[in-house]
Amino acid sequence: MQGEIPKGFWLDNEKVMTEVVVTFEINGGGKGNDRTSERKENAEVKSLTEAYKNWKRIKDEVAEEARKAEEAP
């Protein structure tokens, strides 16, 4: 991931999110007029969230080691 969020994705509370289209069926109440509809929802992409968290952890560890190296006599 290298710290870059791919196009079409965004961060929300440390989670990588994207917009998905969910298809659902609307029951016609037994009258034979069932319908299918779609709606857009935001969904977490767990694999990208984990990759982002790993990247952030490594970045923080490197920054901490650099800070310690600067403080050392």
Secondary structure, 3 states (H helix, E strand, C coil): CCCCCCCCEEEECCEEEEEEEEEEEECCCCCCCCEEEEEEEEEECHHHHHHHHHHHHHHHHHHHHHHHHHHCC
